[in-house]
Amino acid sequence: MSDPTPLTPLAPPAVHPTAIVAAGACLSPGVVVGPHCVVSSKATIGPGTILENHVTVMGNVRIGAHNRIFPNAVLGADPQDVSYRGSDTRVEIGDDNVIREGVTINRASEKEDGVTVVGSRNFLMACCHVAHDCRIGDGVIIANGTLLGGHVRIHSHASLSGGVAVHHWATIGGYAFVAGLSRVLHDVPPYMLCDGAPARPRCVNVVALRRGGFAPGTVEAVTEAHRLLYRARVGQAQAREILRSQSMLLPEVEAVLQFLSNQQEGRHGRALPRRRAA
């Protein structure tokens, strides 16, 4: 058997003459820093990441590999929180993200663990705002002009359409979809399509589940759970028993029921303040 073809090493970092990269910044091989970018001394940028032009990386920011960051994005600015007292909080961004024009991702406040997190393979469209202490999973799509308040959680494979406003401390479950111009005041359960002001679960996000490879039986079970909970309004306990009797109490259905239990134990329809109080 022949030896595998060796990987081509990445070129050294390429920094445009008009860019400003502070001493102490760590640029991995293959990084491209385009015209008029500004990179702070505490920044770490992973291999193959491209800063197109006029990108600002402020403070303690760690960016993974093969991200593409478009003009006028600002990553790592101070949290917009009047209680912030200047501690060295940070932003962590994973791999293979697309961060479009004018996106802002703020560093964390001092109210949680001091980090704002964006996972991997996400697509943040133009003029989105990710506030302090947010945590975004993997494979998330956030469309133009969507605003995330502080401490928001977005689980993997969720999608938010354009102009959505998400209240601070709200959670959006995995594979959920939030329609454009919605006002998210409460947690959004996984697998649901939500719409409105305030946003409410309208149906199951069947398209995302099918694209995500969920079995037809799983989609049917989640759809039946939605019908019982939001159409028939039988309550969680009775819905659980009905779904069990129909052999539909699958892990995905359990995840929805547990999400709703956590939400009800929180305050104002949001589970996270429960942890904050604790």
C-alpha positions in Angstrom: 0.0 0.0 0.0 1.3 3.4 -0.9 1.8 6.1 1.7 -1.0 8.6 1.9 -0.5 11.9 0.2 0.9 14.3 2.7 -1.2 17.4 3.6 -0.1 20.6 2.0 1.2 22.9 4.8 -0.6 26.2 5.1 1.2 29.4 4.2 2.4 31.8 6.8 -0.1 34.4 8.0 -0.7 37.1 5.4 -1.2 40.6 6.9 -2.1 43.5 4.6 0.1 46.5 5.0 -2.8 48.7 6.1 -3.9 46.3 8.8 -2.9 46.8 12.5 -2.0 43.6 14.4 -0.9 44.4 17.9 2.2 42.7 19.4 1.1 39.6 21.2 -1.6 38.6 18.8 -1.3 34.9 17.8 -1.9 34.3 14.1 -1.8 30.6 12.9 -0.6 29.5 9.5 -2.9 30.4 6.6 -4.6 33.3 8.4 -5.4 36.2 6.1 -5.8 39.7 7.7 -7.2 42.0 5.0 -7.0 45.7 4.5 -7.7 48.0 7.5 -8.4 45.2 9.9 -7.5 45.8 13.6 -6.5 42.8 15.8 -5.8 43.1 19.5 -2.8 41.8 21.4 -4.9 39.2 23.2 -6.4 37.7 20.0 -5.8 34.2 18.9 -6.8 33.3 15.3 -6.7 29.7 14.1 -5.4 28.3 10.8 -7.0 29.3 7.5 -9.3 31.9 9.0 -9.9 35.0 6.8 -10.6 38.5 8.0 -11.7 40.1 4.7 -11.3 43.9 5.5 -12.3 46.4 8.1 -12.7 43.7 10.7 -12.1 44.6 14.3 -11.0 42.0 16.8 -11.0 43.6 20.3 -9.8 42.2 23.6 -9.5 38.5 24.5 -10.9 36.7 21.5 -10.1 33.1 20.4 -11.1 32.3 16.9 -10.8 28.7 15.5 -9.9 27.4 12.1 -11.3 28.2 8.6 -13.7 30.9 9.6 -14.5 33.7 7.1 -15.3 37.1 8.7 -16.7 39.8 6.4 -16.2 43.6 6.5 -17.2 45.7 9.5 -17.7 42.8 11.9 -16.6 43.7 15.4 -15.7 40.8 17.7 -14.9 41.1 21.3 -16.0 44.6 22.2 -16.9 45.2 25.9 -20.4 43.9 27.0 -23.2 46.4 26.8 -24.0 46.0 30.4 -23.9 48.9 32.9 -22.7 46.6 35.7 -19.5 45.6 33.8 -16.4 46.6 35.6 -13.7 45.9 33.1 -12.6 42.3 33.9 -10.8 40.2 31.3 -13.8 38.3 29.9 -13.5 36.7 26.5 -15.2 35.5 23.3 -14.6 32.0 21.9 -15.5 31.1 18.3 -15.2 27.6 16.8 -14.4 26.4 13.3 -15.9 26.9 9.8 -18.2 29.8 10.7 -19.3 32.4 8.3 -19.7 35.8 10.0 -21.1 38.4 7.6 -21.0 42.2 7.3 -21.6 44.2 10.4 -22.0 41.4 12.9 -21.2 42.2 16.5 -20.2 39.6 19.1 -19.6 41.1 22.6 -17.4 39.7 25.3 -19.0 38.3 28.4 -20.0 40.2 31.5 -19.1 39.1 35.0 -22.4 37.5 35.8 -21.8 34.0 34.5 -18.5 32.2 33.6 -17.0 35.1 31.7 -17.2 33.8 28.1 -19.4 34.4 25.1 -19.4 31.3 22.9 -20.1 30.7 19.2 -19.6 27.1 18.2 -18.7 25.7 14.7 -20.3 25.7 11.3 -22.6 28.5 12.0 -23.9 31.2 9.6 -24.4 34.6 11.1 -25.8 36.9 8.4 -25.3 40.7 8.1 -25.9 43.0 11.1 -26.7 40.3 13.7 -25.9 41.1 17.3 -24.7 38.5 19.8 -24.7 40.0 23.2 -22.6 39.3 26.3 -22.7 35.8 27.8 -24.6 34.2 24.8 -23.8 30.6 23.9 -24.5 29.4 20.3 -24.2 25.8 19.5 -23.2 24.2 16.1 -24.9 24.5 12.7 -27.0 27.5 13.7 -28.3 29.9 11.1 -29.1 33.5 12.2 -30.5 35.7 9.5 -30.0 39.5 8.9 -30.6 42.0 11.7 -31.5 39.5 14.4 -30.6 40.6 17.9 -29.8 38.3 20.8 -30.0 39.8 24.3 -27.5 38.9 27.0 -27.2 35.3 28.3 -29.2 33.8 25.4 -28.7 30.1 24.6 -29.2 28.8 21.0 -28.9 25.0 20.8 -27.4 23.3 17.7 -29.1 23.3 14.4 -31.7 26.0 15.3 -32.5 28.7 12.7 -33.6 32.3 13.3 -35.1 34.3 10.4 -34.5 38.0 9.8 -35.2 40.7 12.3 -35.9 38.5 15.2 -35.4 39.9 18.7 -34.6 37.4 21.5 -35.1 38.5 25.1 -32.1 38.1 27.5 -31.9 34.7 29.3 -34.1 33.0 26.7 -33.2 29.6 25.3 -34.0 28.3 21.8 -33.9 24.6 21.5 -32.2 22.5 18.8 -33.7 22.2 15.3 -36.2 25.0 16.2 -37.1 27.7 13.7 -38.1 31.2 14.6 -39.9 33.1 11.9 -38.9 36.6 10.8 -39.7 39.7 12.9 -40.8 37.5 15.8 -40.3 38.7 19.4 -39.0 35.9 21.5 -39.9 36.5 25.1 -40.0 32.9 26.3 -38.0 29.7 25.7 -38.6 28.1 22.3 -38.8 24.3 22.6 -36.7 22.0 20.4 -38.1 20.9 17.0 -40.8 23.6 16.9 -41.5 26.3 14.4 -42.4 29.5 16.3 -43.8 32.8 15.1 -45.4 36.0 16.5 -45.0 38.8 19.0 -44.5 37.1 21.3 -43.4 34.0 19.5 -45.4 30.8 20.1 -45.0 27.3 18.8 -47.2 26.9 15.7 -46.2 23.5 14.4 -43.2 21.1 14.2 -40.2 22.1 12.1 -40.7 19.1 9.9 -38.4 20.4 7.1 -35.4 20.7 9.5 -36.1 17.2 11.0 -36.2 15.6 7.6 -33.1 17.3 6.5 -31.4 16.4 9.8 -32.0 12.7 9.1 -34.7 12.0 11.7 -36.7 8.9 11.1 -40.3 9.3 9.9 -41.5 7.7 13.2 -39.6 10.3 15.2 -41.2 13.1 13.2 -44.6 11.6 13.7 -44.1 11.3 17.5 -42.9 14.9 17.9 -45.8 16.1 15.8 -48.2 14.2 18.0 -46.6 15.6 21.1 -47.1 19.1 19.7 -50.8 18.4 19.0 -51.4 17.2 22.5 -49.4 20.0 24.2 -50.4 23.0 22.0 -53.7 22.0 20.3 -55.5 19.7 22.7 -53.7 21.3 25.7 -53.9 18.1 27.8 -51.0 19.0 30.0 -47.5 17.4 30.2 -48.4 14.5 32.5 -51.4 13.4 30.5 -49.5 13.9 27.2 -46.7 11.7 28.5 -49.1 8.9 29.3 -50.9 9.1 26.0 -47.6 9.1 24.1 -46.4 6.2 26.1 -49.5 4.2 25.4 -48.9 4.9 21.6 -45.2 3.9 21.9 -44.3 7.4 20.9 -42.4 8.4 24.1 -39.1 8.5 22.1 -35.9 10.3 23.3 -36.8 13.4 21.2 -40.2 13.6 22.8 -38.7 13.2 26.2 -36.4 16.1 25.3 -39.4 18.3 24.5 -41.1 17.4 27.8 -38.0 18.0 29.9 -37.4 21.3 28.1 -41.0 22.4 29.0 -40.5 21.2 32.6 -37.4 23.3 33.0 -39.1 26.3 31.4 -42.0 26.1 33.9 -39.6 25.9 36.8 -37.9 29.1 35.6 -39.4 32.6 35.6 -41.4 34.4 32.9 -41.3 31.4 30.6 -37.5 31.2 30.7 -35.5 28.4 32.3 -32.2 30.1 32.7 -33.2 32.6 35.5 -33.8 29.5 37.7 -30.0 28.7 37.5 -29.2 32.4 38.0 -31.2 32.5 41.2 -29.5 29.3 42.4 
